[in-house]
Amino acid sequence: MGVRVAGRQETNRIRVVVAGATGWAGSALVTGIVEAADMELTGAISRSLAGRQLGEVLGFIDPAVEISGTTKQALASRPDVFVEYTDPSVARQNILEALDAGAHVVVGTSGLTDEDYDSIDRSAQEKRLGVLACGNFSITAVLMMKFSEMAAKWVKSWEVMDYASAGKVDAPSGTARELANRLAKVGLPDIRVAVEDTRGEKEARGASFGGTQVHSIRLPGFVLSIESLFGAEDERLSIRHDAGTSAKPYVAGGLLAIRQVSRLVGVHRGLDTVMDLN
Ligand SMILES: NC(=O)c1ccc[n+]([C@@H]2O[C@H](COP(=O)([O-])OP(=O)(O)OC[C@H]3O[C@@H](n4cnc5c(N)ncnc54)[C@H](OP(=O)(O)O)[C@@H]3O)[C@@H](O)[C@H]2O)c1
């Protein structure tokens, strides 16, 4: 990796472009990339700050990376890995453009649909490139999901609570969607009264994702929390993860994904794909 650009000093560092580099999550990740000895930030994308120096905007001295206003412009730096951290309305197009440019892709943006990932997978398979999509880069959140999958093998009734700030526009969160997908692979939960047989408002029972009822709460005071609730006769198990207000929990997992994505071909979902959890 890192040897593709003619006329530049050859290096073994992983060349990375980050779309959404000035955002809450993206700016924390680019700081981690700049500090990582095995990575080189070659491009950054933000529409509103295009033309400015990223270091000046984020308050670090090096490297001198000019912010691009478009994905095409940033991909001219020929990255090994493209990180998508913007908005679901543009994420799919950005990812397909990055694959066309020969980059592996790490996806942090939440809200892409299964259909989006099907078309991305077709493109990635055709080009023999990896796409690692992580609804949550926090290593402790990934552990929460893994523990929930283990619990679902033994406790047959469960539902998911998805808490986020009042301003979060997508529901459920990428983390809740990913958790429900994972639980669906373990099995269908036992629901004693089917949702369609509910008396009163069926919507009060939440939305079903792969058979799991997911309840999204959007209120001031929350950042991002996820909780799986397991019920058995006369006992309950809750497995919960609470994120704080900074984007620091997502940096180590984002860097791990950047380091590992080139080993993959096609779309892979979840950071644990590249974590040894057995
Ligand atoms: N996987 C995880 O662990 C994780 C963690 C945190 C957040 N997220 C997800 O990551 C995404 C970004 O979250 P955030 O909190 O960082 O958002 P944010 O603070 O609003 O930042 C968004 C970034 O993307 C850019 N952007 C926004 N819309 C764009 C568009 N249409 N085209 C190109 N660039 C665009 C913004 O710059 P300009 O407006 O200047 O273009 C900014 O740099 C969300 O989907 C969020 O749910 C995932």
PDBQT file of the ligand as one rigid body, heavy atoms in Angstrom, charges set to zero:
ROOT
HETATM    1  N1  LIG A 301     -20.029   4.485  12.794  1.00  0.00    +0.000 N 
HETATM    2  C1  LIG A 301     -19.837   5.224  13.882  1.00  0.00    +0.000 C 
HETATM    3  O1  LIG A 301     -19.224   4.787  14.883  1.00  0.00    +0.000 OA
HETATM    4  C2  LIG A 301     -20.367   6.636  13.895  1.00  0.00    +0.000 A 
HETATM    5  C3  LIG A 301     -19.999   7.519  14.922  1.00  0.00    +0.000 A 
HETATM    6  C4  LIG A 301     -20.467   8.837  14.851  1.00  0.00    +0.000 A 
HETATM    7  C5  LIG A 301     -21.265   9.237  13.791  1.00  0.00    +0.000 A 
HETATM    8  N2  LIG A 301     -21.609   8.334  12.821  1.00  0.00    +0.000 N 
HETATM    9  C6  LIG A 301     -22.386   8.729  11.637  1.00  0.00    +0.000 C 
HETATM   10  O2  LIG A 301     -21.482   9.459  10.790  1.00  0.00    +0.000 OA
HETATM   11  C7  LIG A 301     -22.201  10.443  10.034  1.00  0.00    +0.000 C 
HETATM   12  C8  LIG A 301     -21.584  11.821  10.301  1.00  0.00    +0.000 C 
HETATM   13  O3  LIG A 301     -21.849  12.169  11.653  1.00  0.00    +0.000 OA
HETATM   14  P1  LIG A 301     -21.295  13.515  12.320  1.00  0.00    +0.000 P 
HETATM   15  O4  LIG A 301     -21.897  13.584  13.660  1.00  0.00    +0.000 OA
HETATM   16  O5  LIG A 301     -19.804  13.598  12.200  1.00  0.00    +0.000 OA
HETATM   17  O6  LIG A 301     -21.953  14.633  11.368  1.00  0.00    +0.000 OA
HETATM   18  P2  LIG A 301     -21.525  16.159  11.197  1.00  0.00    +0.000 P 
HETATM   19  O7  LIG A 301     -20.832  16.693  12.400  1.00  0.00    +0.000 OA
HETATM   20  O8  LIG A 301     -22.757  16.863  10.716  1.00  0.00    +0.000 OA
HETATM   21  O9  LIG A 301     -20.445  16.145  10.026  1.00  0.00    +0.000 OA
HETATM   22  C9  LIG A 301     -20.780  15.804   8.715  1.00  0.00    +0.000 C 
HETATM   23  C10 LIG A 301     -19.557  16.005   7.833  1.00  0.00    +0.000 C 
HETATM   24  O10 LIG A 301     -19.894  15.606   6.509  1.00  0.00    +0.000 OA
HETATM   25  C11 LIG A 301     -19.876  16.735   5.632  1.00  0.00    +0.000 C 
HETATM   26  N3  LIG A 301     -21.108  16.647   4.821  1.00  0.00    +0.000 N 
HETATM   27  C12 LIG A 301     -22.370  16.719   5.282  1.00  0.00    +0.000 A 
HETATM   28  N4  LIG A 301     -23.245  16.580   4.270  1.00  0.00    +0.000 NA
HETATM   29  C13 LIG A 301     -22.509  16.390   3.161  1.00  0.00    +0.000 A 
HETATM   30  C14 LIG A 301     -22.834  16.185   1.810  1.00  0.00    +0.000 A 
HETATM   31  N5  LIG A 301     -24.111  16.173   1.380  1.00  0.00    +0.000 N 
HETATM   32  N6  LIG A 301     -21.824  16.035   0.921  1.00  0.00    +0.000 NA
HETATM   33  C15 LIG A 301     -20.545  16.072   1.350  1.00  0.00    +0.000 A 
HETATM   34  N7  LIG A 301     -20.166  16.276   2.628  1.00  0.00    +0.000 NA
HETATM   35  C16 LIG A 301     -21.147  16.423   3.511  1.00  0.00    +0.000 A 
HETATM   36  C17 LIG A 301     -19.859  17.972   6.521  1.00  0.00    +0.000 C 
HETATM   37  O11 LIG A 301     -19.150  19.051   5.941  1.00  0.00    +0.000 OA
HETATM   38  P3  LIG A 301     -19.924  20.115   4.970  1.00  0.00    +0.000 P 
HETATM   39  O12 LIG A 301     -21.301  20.326   5.519  1.00  0.00    +0.000 OA
HETATM   40  O13 LIG A 301     -19.031  21.313   4.988  1.00  0.00    +0.000 OA
HETATM   41  O14 LIG A 301     -19.963  19.439   3.628  1.00  0.00    +0.000 OA
HETATM   42  C18 LIG A 301     -19.072  17.450   7.728  1.00  0.00    +0.000 C 
HETATM   43  O15 LIG A 301     -17.682  17.469   7.457  1.00  0.00    +0.000 OA
HETATM   44  C19 LIG A 301     -23.668  10.298  10.472  1.00  0.00    +0.000 C 
HETATM   45  O16 LIG A 301     -24.333   9.431   9.578  1.00  0.00    +0.000 OA
HETATM   46  C20 LIG A 301     -23.564   9.651  11.861  1.00  0.00    +0.000 C 
HETATM   47  O17 LIG A 301     -24.724   8.931  12.212  1.00  0.00    +0.000 OA
HETATM   48  C21 LIG A 301     -21.173   7.056  12.868  1.00  0.00    +0.000 A 
ENDROOT
TORSDOF 0
